[in-house]
Amino acid sequence: MTKVLIAGLGNMGRSHALAHHHHPGAEIVALVNRSPVDLPDALKPYPMFQDFHAALAATKPDLVVIATYTDSHAEYAIAAMEAGAHVFVEKPLAANTQDAKRVVATASRLQRKLGVGYILRHHPSWQRLIFEARALGGPYVFRLNLNQQSEGETWETHKALMETTSPLVDCGVHYVDVMCQITDAKPLRVHGMGLRLSDEIAPDMYNYGQFQVVFDDGSVGWYEAGWGPMMSETAFFVKDIVSPNGAVSITDASTGDSDDVDGHTRVGGLLVHRPGQDQLIDLPDEPDHQELCDAEQAWILDAIAKDTDLTRHMQDAVQSLAICLAADESIRTAQAIQLETNA
């Protein structure tokens, strides 16, 4: 039985906690949240801590799940691994590339398993999207976005996130990871643009951004993300991959509410286009958000049990973060950013 400590009980943390609550091979030893939080009935009996380090010392877990805000990811992950635990950390892995590399180096040095919350990697429809795109052959044009017309409680959460992390970084790592899985090429440079559309966020933060990334096989990618009550519900979910031999597009996804968390992963259907031939692939019975979190946590438990080599997974997490952080730097400096080829 794997003893699990879960830190951070927002939307993702609660879902990960429920995944372990229902998993026969996991035992939750405690939950951590800095402030009081309303929990589902299933989670209320577990011991609750406000201080992460106190919980870590008191419970001595085998696995720590970190779903706190980004600025604590690296500190908590390293502390957990040094205390003898494996780690699953929500994306992004860290607030900067240096810290992300430090977390990965710690995992390698201590031989701990380090999983990062790239939820689309566990979604069968997104796996099919990647398979169909790779079958076309590159170089590729990636057109991806995810804008959220957030209001009320969700807007408050987004404003809290933007104290440390822009939407371009927080959401972008998922879709850059998809780009990198398809092209498997090295990113070369990034050019970003962004705009602060609300006086409710810090003067040095933007709640809308977009960037272009160029890969060494000639592939080019565009990604766009925005948060807030001013965002449009029109074309907020675009997922197209184009190659010299055709294109793959998500055709039947979230269509009515950009603030619907289940809609952010939903595919529904793929259109595979080749000149003179179109194939519509229906993808019914997709997993919902909780089922995907269940799959993520089952994956990290399995990796621990089987001693799976997660080296490539960790490298990919650093690379996708480096691209998004370069976009953020580009926005702040108004310059295109050249990437380290070994990022």
Stockholm file with secondary structure:
# STOCKHOLM 1.0

chainA/1-343         MTKVLIAGLGNMGRSHALAHHHHPGAEIVALVNRSPVDLPDALKPYPMFQDFHAALAATKPDLVVIATYTDSHAEYAIAAMEAGAHVFVEKPLAANTQDAKRVVATASRLQRKLGVGYILRHHPSWQRLIFEARALGGPYVFRLNLNQQSEGETWETHKALMETTSPLVDCGVHYVDVMCQITDAKPLRVHGMGLRLSDEIAPDMYNYGQFQVVFDDGSVGWYEAGWGPMMSETAFFVKDIVSPNGAVSITDASTGDSDDVDGHTRVGGLLVHRPGQDQLIDLPDEPDHQELCDAEQAWILDAIAKDTDLTRHMQDAVQSLAICLAADESIRTAQAIQLETNA
#=GR chainA/1-343 SS CEEEEEECCSHHHHHHHHHHHHCTTEEEEEEECSSCCCCCGGGTTSCEESCHHHHHHHHCCSEEEECSCGGGHHHHHHHHHHTTCEEEECSSSCSSHHHHHHHHHHHHHHTCCEEECCGGGGCHHHHHHHHHHHHHCSSCEEEEEEEECCCHHHHHHHHHHTTTCCHHHHHHHHHHHHHHHHHCCCEEEEEEEEECCCTTSCTTCCSEEEEEEEETTSCEEEEEEEESTTCCSTTCCCEEEEETTEEEEECSSCCSCTTCGGGGTCCCEEEEEETTEEEEEECCSCCCHHHHHHHHHHHHHHHHHHTCCCHHHHHHHHHHHHHHHHHHHHHHHTSCEECCTTC
#=GC SS_cons         CEEEEEECCSHHHHHHHHHHHHCTTEEEEEEECSSCCCCCGGGTTSCEESCHHHHHHHHCCSEEEECSCGGGHHHHHHHHHHTTCEEEECSSSCSSHHHHHHHHHHHHHHTCCEEECCGGGGCHHHHHHHHHHHHHCSSCEEEEEEEECCCHHHHHHHHHHTTTCCHHHHHHHHHHHHHHHHHCCCEEEEEEEEECCCTTSCTTCCSEEEEEEEETTSCEEEEEEEESTTCCSTTCCCEEEEETTEEEEECSSCCSCTTCGGGGTCCCEEEEEETTEEEEEECCSCCCHHHHHHHHHHHHHHHHHHTCCCHHHHHHHHHHHHHHHHHHHHHHHTSCEECCTTC
//
